[in-house]
Amino acid sequence: MELLPEDLRVELLVDPHPDAELLILAGDIHTGVEAIRHFRNWPVPVLYVAGNHEFYGQTWEDVRASLREATAGTLIQVLDNDACVIGGVRFLGTTLWTDFAVDRARPAPSAMELAGTYLKDFFEIHTRSAEASTGRITPALMLADHLASRTWLEGELRREFIGKTVVISHHAPHRLSVHRKYVGHPLTPAFASDLSELMYRTDLWIHGHAHDSFDYQVGRCRVVSNPAGYSLSPRCRLSGRESLQLENPGYQASYLVVI
């Protein structure tokens, strides 16, 4: 099967690949359900995992429900701790969030405190949870959601399946998805976890969230990320894609992965 994996941030940067059988959107495509509008007429099935930016300025619980509702009548399938099989390949999708523990030199409680103070997620994402006194998502809620997703993923990977398995997450699943310029950065634990132990039954893991491209191997599992990063010239989107400058110069608009 030939896949087109993307973490766009800028919704106009992907072209249909003539050989792709499936488009994978690994999150941070647009806020709320706007990405569904942009990709609803895509010529092949689309698997979509929400990123943190989908929730910005909105209520976490509402967006999770609205994304599913908005895909009715389209070839888009939102995966929020969900599994599906397409063409004999099993896909497991989850936003995943983080356990704040990827940096062995920084205890998770310290990483959570720093993230809660400085990371934009905790000011932009609203929640109705009684555990959030400010009405905004907290590091503790994010960790709880990560652990629930991780438990779900572990259970799915233990299920016997004849065929290839692809995991799609927004947040990064391994420390090798941390660019060297961010190793040791105090906020890095909010972007990645080390889930090496979950890769033993995974053939391909596609993720987003990082702003750098990755393609590496952990045992049998290939890990791929193809993010556009932020637009450095957002106004250029109105005058044409050719003048658009991206944060990640390694981004490929038609990046094909064969599984």
MONORZI-V321815 format. One record per run of one state. SS is the DSSP state (A for helix, B for strand, O for the rest). FROM is the first residue (numbers start at 1). TO is the last residue. If there is no record, write none. Layout:
ss:SS from:FROM to:TO
ss:SS from:FROM to:TO
This chain:
ss:O from:1 to:1
ss:B from:2 to:7
ss:O from:8 to:21
ss:B from:22 to:25
ss:O from:26 to:33
ss:A from:34 to:39
ss:O from:40 to:44
ss:B from:45 to:48
ss:O from:49 to:51
ss:A from:52 to:55
ss:O from:56 to:58
ss:B from:59 to:59
ss:A from:60 to:70
ss:O from:71 to:75
ss:B from:76 to:78
ss:O from:79 to:81
ss:B from:82 to:86
ss:O from:87 to:88
ss:B from:89 to:94
ss:O from:95 to:107
ss:A from:108 to:118
ss:O from:119 to:120
ss:A from:121 to:124
ss:O from:125 to:125
ss:B from:126 to:126
ss:O from:127 to:135
ss:B from:136 to:136
ss:O from:137 to:138
ss:A from:139 to:158
ss:O from:159 to:164
ss:B from:165 to:169
ss:O from:170 to:171
ss:B from:172 to:172
ss:O from:173 to:174
ss:A from:175 to:177
ss:O from:178 to:179
ss:A from:180 to:182
ss:O from:183 to:187
ss:A from:188 to:190
ss:O from:191 to:191
ss:B from:192 to:192
ss:O from:193 to:195
ss:A from:196 to:198
ss:O from:199 to:203
ss:B from:204 to:207
ss:O from:208 to:213
ss:B from:214 to:218
ss:O from:219 to:220
ss:B from:221 to:225
ss:O from:226 to:226
ss:B from:227 to:227
ss:O from:228 to:230
ss:B from:231 to:231
ss:O from:232 to:233
ss:A from:234 to:238
ss:O from:239 to:240
ss:A from:241 to:243
ss:O from:244 to:245
ss:B from:246 to:246
ss:O from:247 to:255
ss:B from:256 to:258
ss:O from:259 to:259
